[in-house]
Amino acid sequence: MRAQGGLAPNVTGAAVTDLPYGLVAELSCAALAHVAAFPEATPAAERATRLYLYNRLPLSPAVFRSFPDQEAVTVGLLGGDKFLEAHLERDWQERSLVRSGESTWRSWTRRGQHGGLSGPTTHKLYVSPSLQNTPLAFRETLPVLGRSAARAVKVGRSLDALIRPDKLVAYFTDLAGALEAAAALGDRLAGMTAQGVPFTCAATPAGLISWGMDPPHDLRHLGASWRLLVTRQLAEGITSAAADTQAARVAAGRQRAEQLGIDPVTWRPGDRTWELLRSDERTRSGD
């Protein structure tokens, strides 16, 4: 099944598949090209949304038949698996995320944290299998996370979440813990087909595992997560550029990332990214 993001991909220009950084870099390049091809008058907010949602799976009849409702998702992921239930019972405590209506996610925190997180989580791992491999990936991922420094984990509760590339996410207090878990998961999940999460930092070339660093609280208004922040900044660069070609708009988006110390190919934050964002905010406000 070919993935897409809102509208069908419109990948143009040279050799996305020649990039040496793997699937995540390829998807990010394709997403930029796709959104840069929109009409010049497209608002930045719409471009940002399309970048963020890029590489969702299409809602085909086959997908609906596999997961027609939330109960089917739950059964598909958890139903009757004693091995999985044992790991959940031993290591994790489910959190209630439902405030009004039903949550998109099922979320668990590490047992012994009294329902909360001991220390802020700053980094996250994305495990991005194909839809068909999601139940197996969840079963194989939980034991590894149970032995890792992960503080919390979430998985899609609804079909809308499972068609996203970022359908299975683990939370950590530092990058070292996240990368250690990524290495263990890379061995455990080797060979599994990936969907891939654009605008994250690849931990494996095949795109199955990647990571992100969420912004500090004083910058959360720019985007509550790494991908939200990055896609909004890219959209701003594309929209504000005095550029009349797709290639020039892509270049303007990448230039905006570079101005903030973000690598526009690997999507890693730089040592000064948060400082540069704060400085940019002060300049815009006239302080």
N, C-alpha and C positions, 0 to 999 in steps of 0.2 A: 504493500500500500504506500503510495507516494504521499509524503507529508507536504503540507502547505500552510500558509499563514494568512488567514482571512481571505485574501484573493490568491489566485494561483501565482506561484513564483514567476518572476520575470527576470531571469538571470541573463545578463548580457555582458559583453566585453570579454577580456581574455580570461582565461583559464582558471576559473575558480578551482577546478579539480587539480590544478598544478600546485596549489598552495602546500607548503611543506608542514603545516601545523595541524593537519587532521580535519575531521568532520566539523568540529565546532567552528573553526576558522572559516571553513567553506560555507557553512550555513550563515554565519554572520556577514560574510561578503555578499552572499546572495540576497540576504535581507536588506542590506544597504542599497544594493542595485535595484531591487524591487521597489523600495519606497522612494528612491531618488527619481524613479521614472514617473511618479505621480505628477499631475498637473502642477504648474508653478504656484497656483493659488491655494494649494492644499494646506490647511492650517497645521502648525507644528504639533498640536495635540493629537490630530489624527495620524500624522506620520509616526509619532511616538507610540501610539497604541498599536499600529500595524507592525512596527519593529518589535515591540514587546510580545505580540501574539504570533509572530512568525514561526512557522514550522509546527503549528498544531496539525493534527490529523484531520482529514475530511470526514464529515459525519455521513458515512455511507450506510446503505441498508444493512450490510454485513455487520458493521459496528453496532448499530442499533439492536440487531438480533443477538449479538453477544452480550450486550449490557443494556437491556431495555429500561432498567430503573436502578435506584440505589441499592435495593436488596440484591439484585443480580451482581452489582459491583462488589458488595460485601461478601457474598457467597463465593464469587470468583477469586477474591483475594484471600479470604480467611476461612471459608466454609469447610469445616470438618478436618482441618489440617492440625493434628495433635502436636506435631513437631513445632509448628509456628505458634500455636496457642501456648505451649510450654515456655517458649522463649519470651513471649509477651508477658506471661504471668510472672516469670522470674525477674525480668530486667526492666519492665516498663509499666507505667501507669497511664491509662488513657485520660486525656483531658477533654472537657466539654467545651467546644468552640461555638456552640449554637446559642446565639442571643436572640435572634428573630428568624424564625424559619429554620431550615436545615443547612448546616455548614457544608462547604465544598470539600472539606478535609476531615480525615481522622488523624488525630495527633496524640502522641504519647511523650511523656517526660520520663527521665531516669528515675527509677524507684529510689526512695530515700531523700528526695528533694521536696517532700511535703507539698507536692502539686505545683511547685514553681521551679525556677532555674536558679542554681547557686552560682551567681555571677552572670554577667551579660554574655549572650551569644553574639559573636561578631562575624563568624564565618559559617558558610554552609556548603555542604556537598550535594550536588544534584546527581541522582542516579536515573538515567534516561533510557530505559529499554523500549523496544517496540511495544505496541499495545498487547500483542499476543504473548510477549515474554514478561509482561508486568507481574502476573502472579508468581512466576518462578523467581524473578528478580527480587520481589519482596521477601519471599521465603528464604532466599540465599543471603540477602542483605542484613536482615535482622540479627542473626547470630554474630556476624562481624561487628555490627554497631554495638551489640551488647558487650563485646570485649574491647571496645574502643573508648575514646574520650567523648563520644557524642553525648549531648545533654538532652536532645529531643529529636523526634523523627515524625514526619507526617507523610501521608499517602492520600491520593485522591479518593474521595468518598463517592463522587458522582462521575458520570460519563464526561461531563464538561471538563473535569479535572484530569481524567485519564487520557484525554486526547491532547492535553498540553504536553510539551516536552519535559517540563519541570514537574513531573507527577509524583516523584518520590524524593524527599529532601531530608537531610540530617543536619543538625545544628551543633556548632562547636564554639568554644571560647577563644580559640586561636587557630592560626593556619597550620601549625605543626601537627596538632591533633587531627585536623581535617585531612592533611596529606598522608599521615600514617594510615588512617582508615581507608583513604583512596587506594593506597598501594595494596592493602589486604583485599579490598573489594575487587581491584583489577585482577588479582589472581583468581578469586572465587568466581567471578563473572566472565572470565576470559572466553571469547568466542560468541558471546551473546549479541544479537543484533541491536544496534542503538538507534534511538530517534535523534537525540542531540539537542542541547540547549544553547541557542545563539546568545552571544554577548556574555559568555562565562569563560572561565579560564580552564582549559582542558587539562585533565589529570591523566587521560589516556588518549592516544591518537585516534582510536576508533570512535571517540565521542560519547561513550557510555557513561563516563564519570567526569564531572567538572566541578569547579568551585567558584564561589563569589564572596566578596567581603562587603557586608552591608555598611552603609554610611553611619557615622556617629549621630547621636540623637539631635544635635543642633543643626544637622543638615538633612534630617528626614523629610522636611517639607519639599526638598528637591526630588525625593523618591525614597520610599520606605525600604526598598531593597536595592541591591547592586544593579540588577537588570533594569528596574524602573529608572534609576538615576542615569544609567548609561544611555538608555534609549531616548530619554527626554533630552539629554545633552546632544546626542547625535541629531535628533529631529530639529533642535534649535539651530545647529550648525547648517543643516541642509536648507532650512527654511529662510534663514537670514542671509544666506550667501547670494551675492550678485552673480548667479550662475544660470546659464540658459541651456546647459546640456546635462544629461544624466551623469556622465563621468565627472563633470565639474562639481555637481552636487555631492556625489560620493566623496570626492576629495575634500569638500568643505566639511562634511560630517567627520571624516577622519581627522582633519585638522583641529576641529573642536575637541575631539578626544585628546589629541596630543597636547593641546594647550593646558589641559587639566592633568597632565602626567599619566594618562591612560594609554597603554599600548594599543594602537588601533588594529592590531592583528590578533594578538593573544588575549587582549582585553584584561590584562593584569593592571591593577591600580599601582601607581608609583608611590614612592616614599613621601611625596609632597602633594598627593592628589587632594586630600582633605584641606590642607593649607591653601592650595590654589583655588579650590572651590570657595572657601571662606573669603579669600581676597577678591575673587570675582564678585561675590555677593556684596561686599563693602563698596566696590567700585560702582556697581549698578545702583546701589542705594544712595551714593554720593557721600558716604562717610569717609 
